[in-house]
């Protein structure tokens, strides 16, 4: 456990379907260490995990996370008997494609009418998510969430404008539809209507919602646990299956490294502005125009703990549909063990350059 707790602890969670079990493991390690987040930001499966955390008492959070992940991994594993050697979990994962996932989604048979059929925005999808709505309604206490003990931010993209929208419990009354919207990945899942606007999964626009924390105002000293489910780097694929897998990794990693590097530049300049301001005489600082310029500076430091989920040997282009009990348990354990090591090392307690606004620990 760290010797000093930062002003604000933030947990950021990407989208990634079954890969999100890694995030549950990360939270378990934080919970064990007494590092409950002050702010949780999520997109897609990250939004679901976020709601399960923020929408429950601390003593119930792990219970609800375990209940959710046990439910979605509870489908029969008899398909494993039909797997071709060397095919990994292909048959089981295709079972999720064909039959859905318990407590999550089931096939939308209206999709059999063809791609040109027009059942409406609420039904234009390959699956229907009534099971997920029922699951979250049971596992998340939205009354507790509304009390604002932990700040919650969920990313979704406006279908009409194509712009990202972050629903934030600091200003919005977050309810079930917001969670469903953040996880409405097309064309698998249908759009969700909120206040007359249709929304899809925020991962369509940006699957790594770290920028919302770094652009927050007022800025605060923060310790950010940033979970990363997709592999930013990888070898050149040698098969069509590998091509599809690598394509997904690049798409959903969402340029997190470049986003973070850009924010580091911005925050570095804010620190430089602050230091330059300290060199000015009082007669200059009192001028309104100078005060306005100095307001652009700050002295806050954000430590980013980058938690990259490891690749598994049997990963393929359907890895985000690997809801097998073995796959879920392995990813959960990986997240917990990785976060435990980082928390024990507590790199945020180390001295940093005073002009560094964002420090990334890998």
VEXKE-284399 format. One record per residue (C-alpha): residue in three letters; y, x, z. Coordinates in steps of 0.1 Angstrom, whole numbers, plus 5000, padded with zeros to 4 digits. Example, Ala and Ser with C-alpha at 12.3 -4.5 7.8 and 13.67 -1.06 7.14 Angstrom:
! VEXKE-284399
ALA495551235078;SER498951375071;
END
This chain:
! VEXKE-284399
UNK500050005000;UNK503550124992;UNK505850255019;UNK508750045007;UNK508749714989;UNK511149684959;UNK513849414960;UNK511849204935;UNK508149214924;UNK507549064890;UNK504248994873;UNK504248964834;UNK501348824815;UNK500648814778;UNK498648564758;UNK495148654748;UNK492648374756;UNK489548504774;UNK491248844777;UNK493448684804;UNK490648724830;UNK492049084832;UNK495348934846;UNK493548744873;UNK492049074884;UNK495449234885;UNK496748954907;UNK493748984930;UNK494749354937;UNK498349254943;UNK497248984967;UNK494949224986;UNK497849464990;UNK500249195002;UNK502349224971;UNK502848864962;UNK505148834932;UNK508748694935;UNK508748604898;UNK505948534874;UNK506448534836;UNK503748414813;UNK502948314777;UNK499848134765;UNK496848224788;UNK499448414808;UNK501248084814;UNK498047924826;UNK497348204850;UNK501048194861;UNK500947824869;UNK497747874889;UNK499448144910;UNK502947994914;UNK501647634918;UNK499547704949;UNK499947834985;UNK499148214988;UNK495848135005;UNK494747914976;UNK495848124946;UNK492748334941;UNK490548024949;UNK492147834920;UNK492048134896;UNK488348174903;UNK487747804899;UNK489447804865;UNK487748114851;UNK484347994864;UNK484847664847;UNK485847804813;UNK482948054814;UNK480347794824;UNK479147704789;UNK475447754783;UNK474448114775;UNK471248014757;UNK472948114724;UNK472448474735;UNK468748434726;UNK469848404690;UNK472148704688;UNK471248954661;UNK470949304675;UNK474249494672;UNK476249174668;UNK477549174703;UNK478548824715;UNK479048694680;UNK476848394683;UNK478148294717;UNK481748334706;UNK481048124675;UNK479647864699;UNK483147844714;UNK484547804680;UNK482147524671;UNK481947344704;UNK485047434724;UNK485247564760;UNK484547364791;UNK487647254809;UNK489847394781;UNK489447254746;UNK487047044724;UNK486946994687;UNK489446754671;UNK487246564647;UNK490346434629;UNK490646784615;UNK487646694594;UNK489946474573;UNK491246794557;UNK494347004558;UNK496446754539;UNK495846474563;UNK498846384585;UNK497746274620;UNK501146364635;UNK502446664653;UNK500546584685;UNK497146584667;UNK497646834638;UNK495147094651;UNK491547194650;UNK491047124687;UNK492346884713;UNK493247004748;UNK492846704770;UNK490346894791;UNK492947164799;UNK495446904808;UNK493046754833;UNK491947094846;UNK495547214853;UNK496546874867;UNK493746924893;UNK494247294900;UNK498047324900;UNK500247174927;UNK503447104906;UNK505146974937;UNK504647314954;UNK505747484923;UNK508947284922;UNK509847404957;UNK510847734941;UNK509047974965;UNK508248184934;UNK510248194902;UNK508248094871;UNK509248154835;UNK507148034806;UNK507648134769;UNK507347884741;UNK508647874705;UNK510647574692;UNK508747454661;UNK511847324643;UNK514247614650;UNK511647894651;UNK513448034682;UNK511948144715;UNK512647934745;UNK512048044781;UNK511547764805;UNK512647894839;UNK512047724872;UNK515447854883;UNK517147614860;UNK514347384846;UNK512047144864;UNK508647294853;UNK505847054848;UNK502447034831;UNK503946994796;UNK505647324798;UNK502447504806;UNK500647324778;UNK503447404753;UNK503347774762;UNK499547774754;UNK499747554722;UNK498647824697;UNK498547684662;UNK496647574643;UNK493947564670;UNK496047354694;UNK498647094688;UNK502347124695;UNK503746974727;UNK506846754729;UNK509446834755;UNK512646644756;UNK512346544720;UNK511546894707;UNK508147024696;UNK506947354710;UNK504147604702;UNK502647894720;UNK505348164727;UNK502948424714;UNK503748304679;UNK507248464684;UNK506748724711;UNK503548764730;UNK504949014755;UNK507748834775;UNK509049144792;UNK512549124777;UNK513348814797;UNK513149014829;UNK515149314816;UNK517849084803;UNK518148874834;UNK521448834851;UNK522248944878;UNK520049244874;UNK517949344904;UNK515949644914;UNK512449544903;UNK508849644903;UNK507249494872;UNK503549464868;UNK503149434830;UNK499649334819;UNK498749434783;UNK495649264768;UNK495749394733;UNK495249744720;UNK498449884706;UNK496650194691;UNK493250214675;UNK491150374648;UNK491350274611;UNK488849984607;UNK485750044586;UNK484549684582;UNK486049344576;UNK485249244612;UNK487049554624;UNK489949484601;UNK490349134616;UNK490049274651;UNK492649544645;UNK494949294628;UNK494949074659;UNK495549374682;UNK498649484663;UNK499949124659;UNK499649024696;UNK500549354712;UNK503949234700;UNK505749574698;UNK505849604736;UNK506449974734;UNK509449954711;UNK510849654731;UNK510649864763;UNK512050174746;UNK515049974734;UNK515649824769;UNK515450174783;UNK518250284760;UNK520349984770;UNK519850034807;UNK520450404804;UNK523850324789;UNK524550074817;UNK523950354842;UNK526150594823;UNK528950334823;UNK528650304861;UNK528750674866;UNK531750714843;UNK533550444863;UNK533050634895;UNK535150914879;UNK538150704872;UNK541150694896;UNK541750374915;UNK544850304895;UNK542750264864;UNK539850074880;UNK542249804891;UNK543249724855;UNK541549394843;UNK540549544810;UNK538849844828;UNK537149614853;UNK535749404824;UNK534249724808;UNK532849854841;UNK531149524846;UNK528849624818;UNK527449894839;UNK524849874867;UNK522850084890;UNK519649884892;UNK516250054886;UNK513249874871;UNK509850034875;UNK507349914850;UNK503649954859;UNK501949924825;UNK498449784830;UNK496549814798;UNK493249624796;UNK490449864784;UNK488649794752;UNK484949704755;UNK482249834732;UNK481249484720;UNK484849374713;UNK485349214679;UNK487848984662;UNK486548694684;UNK487048884717;UNK489748644728;UNK487048374726;UNK484548574747;UNK484248324775;UNK480848444785;UNK480348494822;UNK479648864816;UNK482748914796;UNK485048724820;UNK483648914850;UNK484049254833;UNK487649194824;UNK488449054858;UNK486949354875;UNK488749594852;UNK492149434860;UNK491549444897;UNK490249804898;UNK493149934875;UNK495749754896;UNK494249884929;UNK494550244917;UNK498150194906;UNK499150024938;UNK497550294959;UNK499450564939;UNK502750374943;UNK504550574916;UNK507650364921;UNK508350554953;UNK508850884934;UNK512351014928;UNK513850924894;UNK516751044873;UNK519850854886;UNK520750744850;UNK517350604843;UNK517550224845;UNK513950154834;UNK511050384844;UNK507650324828;UNK504550434846;UNK501350444825;
END
